[in-house]
């Protein structure tokens, strides 16, 4: 099969190389709170995790290993049990000149396996490279070539729940040679892409979970659009027209990162992070109010208070109102959680080193956590354990007694994946929590690929 893929790459490169050119009350945080040491992980590298849009039902994850930062080579792995075991889908370690990019699961139910798009790059080091785009309708068992998005926007694709409709954001050019536009395909990249935004550089998109009904998407821009007066813009006709969604409080001229509620069509809830602040809208972005940090000033870094970093909404935010936020100050990095849409926050983790939150996923009812797996044979009295009590879905965690000057963090039924800098500069360490960020263990990664 690998040889067949290589042949199709070669044919595809010949054909397409000529085409390519291109307000809310906040509970104050306690200054001194829980801090715990993360375990040292034996497996390090550079990995990218892509959850299935239906993870709560199928427990499916895809994992890409990067050859440049991992000893195992470039490969795509699949797990159907939430990351406890892995099987390899695609190994391109020995395909000279081929580099694997991001994988995009499509949020359309399919039988029996999900649809996937896979970005790849073919070329020689320091020479010409051709982007390619592959598509699979059987969960990665077989692949076929599709037309790539222009200007390297294969690396920032956004599938929708309307069959064949995807958006791509151009790779930002720091030298200003071209604008980072937004492109759209309506036939699954079988034919040409259409440019639907050519204004101030777009950074990220947020597609409505009900796109097939409302044709709505938001774009976070690098700075305020002079024409539309906001760093947050939205379209309700699939990108044909755009309007500013700045409203009050948003920062004047800072890059914007937008996320939408899982029931956006009903609750019209959106969040945007700018500078050191997180804002929330309950009217589809027409007005905004700050939800972090707890007190002003907003939009100003270096004020000595906690500053908002990356944030992730629960996939079921419309039902559970849960979101996680990584915040920083001069002391360290903190993982904060809110189960009331940002009105109040609980500190889950504090570390002196920086970490990145990769995924927030609903945990399968009755699933055994990675901590339970690692400690089930241990009789140590301080071993962390996770238990579910009854039908009320109340989660309780039992952790070792430690000195704290703040209330214990709250256990929640979410699986989190996190990345930190590894023990050396060649890789990163990956961690997993199955109680919403209270206790952590090294993520169970697949073994290195033998040459």
Helices and strands as residue ranges (DSSP letters): H 2-16, E 47-51, H 55-58, E 61-65, E 75-79, E 87-91, E 98-105, E 116-123, E 129-136, E 144-146, G 153-156, E 157-159, E 166-169, E 182-185, E 194-197, E 202-207, H 211-214, E 217-221, E 232-235, E 243-244, E 256-260, H 264-267, E 270-274, E 277-281, E 289-292, E 307-313, H 317-320, E 323-328, E 333-338, E 346-351, E 355-362, H 370-375, E 385-389, E 394-398, E 414-421, E 428-433, E 441-442
